[in-house]
Amino acid sequence: MGAPPDGKGPMTSETVNTGTRRVQRPTWRDPRLGIGIVLVAGSVALGAWAFASIGTGVAVYAAREVLTPGEVLDADELAVVEVRVPGGDGLYLSADEPLPADGVVTRLVGRGELVPVAAVGSAAEISVRPVGVAISGPVSASVVEGALVDLWLTRPAPGLGGSAGPAEPTLVAAGLRVAGLRTDDSLFAGAGATSVEVLVPEIELPAVLGALAEEGEITLIPLPGGA
């Protein structure tokens, strides 16, 4: 037995054990160890299930370009993508089956959109017609493919015997879906003339075609949140 470092007295086993706390190793009977093993095993199993489920998607068709009502389905205009849609089996056109014979698009399908089964049918189911609207002035940035717009006509000012200002704008058709846009920069069309293709319900065709035949300015007003 030697003297402790401070030289105050002999070092004994009692003195050594006073400042030392014995660390007990966990045993297999320790319930905390069992709970930890269960949690780790559960995490590993959950991760393995999540990783395996990534590759369990289904192959469906997506539109390479905008598909408009009346357009016949063509495999060249479709892309095959693998998706996972919980509870959505049968909701989109399956790429594992042949395309429907004589199937046409019955509603607008946007570029990159998955093709819904409900958007494919026969020509008899189509109730809209695509109509090109030439716009000479600026077009709102919100007028894009898939947007909803109202079509307005502003007739020119009456002759010398009438008022000096143009007539009040008239709402011709509301809630038309934009199917496409095309800008013509040729010399014959004028600088930056834009043609907007809209889908017009059959019942509104006479009013729209009549407005396009009149002299005046056609304006498309986008509906907020209509895209």
C-alpha positions in Angstrom: 0.0 0.0 0.0 1.4 3.4 -0.9 0.5 6.8 0.1 -2.1 8.7 -1.9 -0.9 11.5 -4.2 -1.8 14.2 -1.6 0.3 12.4 1.0 -2.6 12.5 3.6 -2.7 8.8 4.3 -2.4 5.3 3.1 -4.4 4.2 0.0 -6.9 1.4 0.7 -9.4 -0.6 -1.4 -12.1 1.4 0.3 -10.4 4.6 -0.8 -10.2 3.4 -4.4 -13.8 2.2 -4.7 -15.2 5.5 -3.2 -14.8 7.5 -6.5 -15.4 4.7 -8.9 -18.8 3.6 -10.2 -19.0 0.1 -11.5 -20.4 0.0 -15.1 -22.6 -3.0 -15.6 -22.7 -4.6 -19.1 -26.2 -5.2 -20.5 -27.3 -8.8 -20.6 -29.7 -10.6 -22.9 -32.2 -10.5 -20.1 -32.2 -6.7 -20.1 -35.6 -5.6 -21.7 -34.0 -2.4 -23.0 -31.7 -4.4 -25.2 -34.6 -6.4 -26.6 -36.6 -3.3 -27.4 -33.6 -1.8 -29.2 -33.1 -5.0 -31.3 -36.8 -4.9 -32.3 -36.6 -1.2 -33.3 -33.5 -1.8 -35.5 -35.0 -4.8 -37.1 -38.2 -2.9 -37.9 -36.3 0.0 -39.4 -34.3 -2.4 -41.7 -37.5 -4.2 -42.8 -39.3 -0.9 -43.5 -36.3 0.4 -45.5 -36.1 -2.8 -47.5 -39.9 -2.6 -48.3 -39.7 1.0 -49.4 -36.7 0.3 -51.6 -38.4 -2.7 -53.2 -41.6 -0.8 -53.8 -39.8 1.8 -55.9 -39.7 -0.6 -58.9 -43.2 -1.9 -58.6 -44.8 0.8 -60.8 -47.1 0.3 -63.8 -46.4 1.4 -67.4 -48.8 4.0 -68.7 -48.9 6.4 -71.6 -48.1 10.1 -71.4 -48.6 12.7 -74.1 -45.4 13.9 -75.9 -47.3 16.9 -77.2 -50.8 18.4 -76.5 -53.5 16.1 -77.6 -56.7 17.9 -78.8 -60.3 16.5 -79.0 -60.9 14.5 -82.1 -57.2 13.5 -82.6 -56.7 9.8 -83.3 -54.4 8.1 -80.8 -51.0 7.5 -82.3 -48.2 5.6 -80.6 -45.7 8.1 -82.0 -47.3 10.9 -80.0 -47.2 8.9 -76.7 -44.4 8.1 -74.3 -44.3 5.2 -71.9 -43.6 6.0 -68.3 -43.6 4.0 -65.2 -45.6 5.4 -62.3 -47.0 4.4 -58.9 -50.5 5.7 -58.3 -51.9 4.2 -55.1 -55.5 3.3 -55.6 -55.3 4.5 -59.2 -55.2 1.2 -61.1 -57.1 1.6 -64.4 -57.2 5.3 -64.1 -54.6 5.9 -66.9 -54.1 4.3 -70.3 -52.0 1.2 -69.8 -49.0 0.8 -72.0 -49.1 -3.0 -71.5 -52.2 -3.2 -73.7 -52.7 -2.3 -77.4 -54.1 1.2 -78.1 -57.9 1.2 -78.6 -58.9 0.7 -82.2 -60.2 4.0 -83.7 -59.7 5.6 -80.3 -59.8 9.4 -80.3 -59.1 12.0 -77.7 -62.3 13.4 -76.2 -60.8 16.1 -74.1 -57.6 18.1 -74.1 -54.5 16.3 -72.7 -51.6 18.6 -71.9 -48.0 18.0 -72.9 -46.4 15.5 -70.4 -49.7 14.6 -68.9 -50.6 11.0 -68.2 -53.4 10.0 -70.6 -56.6 9.2 -68.6 -58.7 6.4 -69.7 -61.7 8.7 -69.5 -60.1 11.0 -72.1 -60.2 8.3 -74.8 -63.4 7.4 -76.7 -65.1 7.7 -80.0 -65.6 10.6 -82.3 -69.3 10.6 -81.5 -68.5 11.6 -77.9 -66.7 14.9 -78.9 -68.8 18.0 -78.2 -66.3 20.7 -79.0 -64.6 21.9 -82.2 -61.1 23.5 -82.6 -61.3 27.0 -84.0 -58.4 29.3 -84.8 -58.6 32.8 -83.5 -56.2 35.4 -85.0 -55.0 38.0 -82.5 -53.3 41.1 -83.9 -52.5 42.7 -80.5 -50.5 41.5 -77.5 -51.6 38.2 -75.9 -51.5 37.8 -72.1 -48.8 35.5 -70.8 -51.5 33.5 -69.1 -53.0 32.4 -72.4 -51.2 29.1 -72.7 -52.1 25.6 -73.7 -54.8 24.2 -71.4 -55.9 27.6 -70.1 -59.5 28.8 -70.0 -60.3 32.0 -71.7 -63.3 34.3 -72.5 -63.6 35.5 -76.1 -64.7 39.2 -76.4 -65.4 41.3 -79.5 -65.0 45.0 -79.7 -66.7 46.4 -82.8 -65.3 49.4 -84.6 -66.6 52.9 -84.1 -69.8 53.7 -86.1 -69.8 56.0 -89.1 -69.6 59.8 -89.0 -73.2 60.1 -87.9 -72.6 58.0 -84.7 -70.5 58.4 -81.6 -66.8 58.9 -81.8 -65.8 55.9 -79.7 -66.0 52.2 -80.4 -68.9 50.1 -79.3 -69.0 48.4 -75.9 -67.1 45.1 -75.9 -69.3 42.1 -76.2 -68.7 38.7 -74.5 -69.1 36.1 -77.2 -68.1 32.9 -75.4 -66.9 32.1 -71.9 -64.6 29.4 -70.6 -63.1 28.2 -73.8 -60.1 25.8 -73.5 -56.9 26.8 -75.3 -55.6 23.9 -77.4 -52.5 25.6 -78.9 -50.8 28.8 -79.9 -48.8 29.7 -83.0 -46.9 32.9 -83.8 -46.6 34.0 -87.4 -43.8 36.4 -88.1 -44.2 36.4 -91.9 -44.5 39.6 -93.8 -48.1 38.8 -94.8 -49.3 38.2 -91.2 -47.7 41.3 -89.7 -45.2 41.4 -86.9 -45.8 38.9 -84.2 -49.4 38.0 -85.2 -50.7 35.2 -83.0 -53.2 32.5 -83.8 -54.8 30.8 -80.8 -56.7 27.6 -81.2 -59.6 27.3 -78.8 -62.1 24.5 -78.3 -65.6 25.7 -78.9 -68.7 23.8 -77.8 -70.9 23.0 -80.8 -73.8 25.1 -79.4 -71.6 28.2 -79.3 -70.1 27.7 -82.8 -72.5 30.1 -84.6 -71.8 33.0 -82.2 -68.0 32.5 -82.3 -67.8 32.1 -86.1 -70.1 35.1 -86.5 -67.9 37.2 -84.3 -64.7 36.2 -86.2 -66.4 37.2 -89.4 -67.2 40.7 -88.2 -65.0 43.7 -88.3 -63.6 44.5 -84.9 -61.0 43.4 -82.4 -61.1 39.9 -80.9 -59.6 39.7 -77.4 -59.0 36.6 -75.3 -59.2 37.2 -71.5 -57.7 34.4 -69.4 -59.7 33.1 -66.4 -57.7 33.3 -63.1 -56.6 29.7 -62.1 -58.0 28.3 -65.4 -54.7 26.7 -66.5 
